[in-house]
Amino acid sequence: MREASFYSKDEGGTVNCALCRFRCTIPDGGRGICGVRENRGGVLYSLVYGKAVAEHVDPIEKKPFFHFMPGSRTYSIATVGCNFRCLHCQNYSISQAPRGEIFLAGHDLPPELIVSRALASGCRSISYTYTEPTIFFEYAYDTAVLAHRNGLKNVFVTNGYITPEALARIAPYLDAANIDLKGFSERFYREVVHAMLDEVLASILEYKKLGIWIELTTLIIPNLNDSDEELQAMAGFIADKVGIETPWHVTQFYPTYRLLDQPRTPPETLERARRFGLEAGLRYVYEGNVPGLQGESTFCSACGELLVSRTGFRVEAIVVKNGRCPRCSAVLNGVGIP
């Protein structure tokens, strides 16, 4: 255990957590909505510090990041727990595991060992992913600081529900974030995700303001968030408020967890969403979870030249020269572009 950051004490032993935007009030003996932060005698503790439930070497494209150090490998870690309760969670066996459990799963993996293993594996970054990195903030923060000292980058794959004060603390060590923009209606967020859309939109803009490279991902679910109106509104928000250089990944849903009554997303829906994004002025819109579609590759936003060819998570060719299109010299936006 480790005493948690970002909390205050009330009379009677209650504490107020300020790590994520739910800002839970937790009585003595209780846990926050994430299931991994517990009030013990008026002191809030993280129950998952140094307790990894997953660690893998992944292509950075799997996160997905297409404009952050393309073709590189990243060391991915996670603990159990999440502050969301998505009906369609693809990692529910670890994200939802702490609810009602006294002892939390995980094996000892201190920050020093994460960094040494990342370096030994030839990784150029560490990804805090699979579950929600916000809820294991102290663990991620200590690892990120040590990683930067050793020349490694740090990336979050996140639901975008961190508080501004917590984000400001880790921002100097956080190089990129892929943020889930799960839908574009308060009803979808309330009923499917059990959170609030407005808070996610505010968080996205906070990441942007702090200069962290952002890519956004939307899992498109038939009948729930796939209407023309919602997809067009989402594309418009990204273009107008976040920036036309922001990559948008629209990905295929498959039935899982508590959302088994909806079909897989047709590829035509992904193509429609990509078209809406390009029509809104976005430079880079990608179709995911369906290998072989044209929407997996990167094209020059100015002349249409194929710059990065991909199949699934595999980069097949990069023809960029000094971060620019070899045909028209237009800049390819991103971080660590060859």
N, C-alpha and C positions, 0 to 999 in steps of 0.2 A: 504494500500500500504506500501511497504518497499523499501528503496533505495537498488538497486541491488548490488551484489558483482561482481567482475571480469569484469570491463569495464574501458575504457579510453575515454577521451574527445578529439575531434578534433576541429579545428577552424570552426566557422559557426554553432555551436550547434550540430554537428553530434557526435555520440558516437560509439565506437567499443566494442561489447560484446564479452567476452572471456570465457563464461560459457560452451558452447558446441562447437563441432568441426566445425560447420558452421561459427562461428566467424562473426556474422552479423554486417554489418555497417548500423546503423539506423539513419535516419534523424530526426530532431526535429518533434515531433508529430507522428512518425512512431513506429511500433512494429517489433520485431524480427520474424523470421520464426516460432517460437513457438506460437506466438500470445498472450503471457502473459507477455512480457517484453517491456515496452514502454518508449520512450525518451520524457521527458517533460522539455523543456527549457535547454537541455544539461545535464540533470540528468536522469539516467536510473532507472526505478522502476520495481519491481515485482508487478504485479497486483493481485497475488493469495496468497500472504502471509496470512496465518491463515484462508484461505477460502477453507475448505474441500468440495468436491463434493461427496465423498464416504467415508464411514468408516464401517468396518465389522470385526468381529472376525472369522478368518479362520484357518483351519489346515495348518501347514507350508508346507505340501505336495502339497497344491493347487497352490503354487507360480510358478513352483514346486521346492521344495528343498527336496531331499531324503537323503542327508548326512549331514544336518544341523539340529541338535536338533530334530531328528525324533520323531513323535508322539506328538509334542508340538503344542500349539496354538499361533497365531500371530495376532497382532492388525494391520489391514490394512487400510491405508489412501491414498487419492489421491486428487489432484486438477484438474481442467480442463487444457487442453493444451498438446501439444506434438510437438517436433521438427521434427518428421517424418510424412510422408503422405502416409502410407502404404495402398495400394488398398484393402487389406484384413483385415484391422484393426477390431478386435473383440470388441473393446470398443470405436468405432468411435463417439458415441453419446456424450461422454465426452472429448475424446482426441482431436477431431477436432472442438469442440464447439466454441472456441474463434475466429475462423477465420471470420472477418467481424462484430463481436459483440462489441458493445460499453461497455455494462455492462456484467461482467463475473459471471457465476453461482457459487454458493458455500455458505455454512453456516459457521458462525464463530466457529472456533475450535482451540483455542490457544494450543501451545505445552504442556503447563502445564496440560491441560485437557486431551490431548491425552495420556500422560504418566499415569495420574491417572486412566483413564478408562482402559488402558491396564493392569495395576496392579490389578484393581478390577475385571477384567475379567479372571484373572489367566493366562494371556499371558506371554510368556517368551521373546517375541521379538516384535518389531514394523517393519512392512513391508511398504515400500514406493513403491506403485504398481498401477495397473490398467491403469494409464497413465504413462508418462515418469517422473521419479523423478528428473532428472537433471533440468527440467525447473522450478521446485519449490524448487530449491536448498536451498535458505535461510531458508525457512520453514522447510525443512527436516533437515538441519544442526542444527538449534536451538533445534528441537525436539530430534535429535539423541544425542546431548550433554547432555540434561536433562535426556534422557532415560538411558544412561550409568551411570550417577550418581545414578540412582535408580535401577541398577542391571539388566536392560533390554538390549538385543542385538538389533542391527539394520541391516536390509537387504534391498537392492535395487533389484527391478525387472526392468531391464533396457534394452534399445536398444544399450548401449555401445557407446554413442557419446559424453560423457563428456570430457572436456579438461584435460590434465595432471595436470594443476595447480589447477583446481577445485577439482579433485579427491584427490590430495594430501592433500587438506584442510580438507576433511571429512573423509579421510582414518582412522585416529586414533579412530573414532567412528563407522566405518562401518565394520561389522563383516562378511558379506557374500553378494554375488551378483549373481543373476541368470541373465545371459546376453543372449539376443537373438542373435544367429548367424543365420540370416534369410535365407541365401543362401551362395553360394561360387563362385559367378561370379559378376564382376562389372556391367554387363548388368542387372542382376536381381535387384541389389541394385539401379541402376539408374532408371529403368523403373517401378519397383513395389514398391520400398521403398522410392525413391527420396533421396538417400544418397550414400555414398561411402564405399565399402567393406573394402578397405585398412585402413580407419580410424577406423572401428570397430575392425579389427584384432589388430591394434596398441593399442586400448583401452583395449582389453582383456588381452594383455600382460602387460599393465600398472597395471591393477588390480592384476594380478599374482605377479608382482614385489613388490607390496606394501603389500603382504601377506594376502590379502582378500580372503576368501574361495569362489571359483567360481564353479557354475554349469552352463552349457550351454544348450539352448533350440533351436531346429529347427522345425518350423512348415513346414511340407513337403507338397508342393502344386503340384498336378499332372500337368505335362507338363511344369512346370516353374522352379523347383529346385530339381527334383526327379531323374535325370539321374544317372546312375552308376558312371560316371566320377566325377560328382559334389559331390555326397555323399562320395565317396572314398577319394576325395581330402580334403573334410571337416574333415573326420575322421583322415586322416593323419596329418593335421594341428594340431588338438587337441592333438593327441598322441605325435607328435614330438616337438611342440612348447609350449603347455600349460601344458601337463603332463598326463600320462596314468591314474592317479588317479582322473582325472576330470570327473564327471558324465556328460553324454550327454543324453538329453531328446529329442527324436524324436517323434513329436506329429502329430495327425491327423488334417488336414484342413477340414473345412466345408464352403460352399459358404456363403459369407457375404459382406456387404458394396458395394464396387465397383468391386468386383471380384466374380460375380455370375455365370460366364460362365464356371467355372471349377468344376469337381465333387469332392465329398469327397475323401480323401486319402484312398485307399484300405489298410486293415490291412497287406496284403502281402508286401506292400511297406515299412511299418514300420519295419516289420521283416527283410526285405532286408537291410535297413539302419542299424538296430541293428547288423546284421551279419557283415557288413562292419566295423562297429566300433570295434567289438570284434576282427576281423581279423587284424585290425590296431594296436591292443595291448591295447585298452582301457579296463579298469577293469569293468566299470559300464556304461551300455547303457540301457536306459529305453524307453518303448513305451507308449505314453500318449494319452488321449482323447478317448480311446477305452477300457473301463473297462473289466477286465476278462482275458486279455492277460498275458502270463507268463512274458513278459518283463516289468511288473509293479513292480516286486519284486526284492530284492537284494540278490545276491548269492555271496558266497566267491569266490574271484578271484583266489584263490590257489587250492581249493579242490571242489568247486561247491556246497557246503552246502547252503541250504536256510537259510538266516540270518534274513531278514525282509520280511514278507509277507504282500502284499498290494492288495486292490481292490479299484480302483479309488483313492480317496484321503484318504481312510481309512486304517490305519495300523492295521492289524489283529494280528500280533505276531512279537516280537523281541526276538531273542534267542542269541544275542551277549552277551559276558561276558567280561567286562572291555575293551570294544572296540576291542575284538578279536573273531575270529571264535571259537566256543566251540569244534569243531572237530579237527582242525589243528593248531589253535593258530595264524593264519595269521591276520594281522591288517586290520580292516575295516576303510578305510580312511574317514575322515569327522571331524565335529566339534560337540561336545556335544553328541557323540555316547555313549550309556549306557555301 
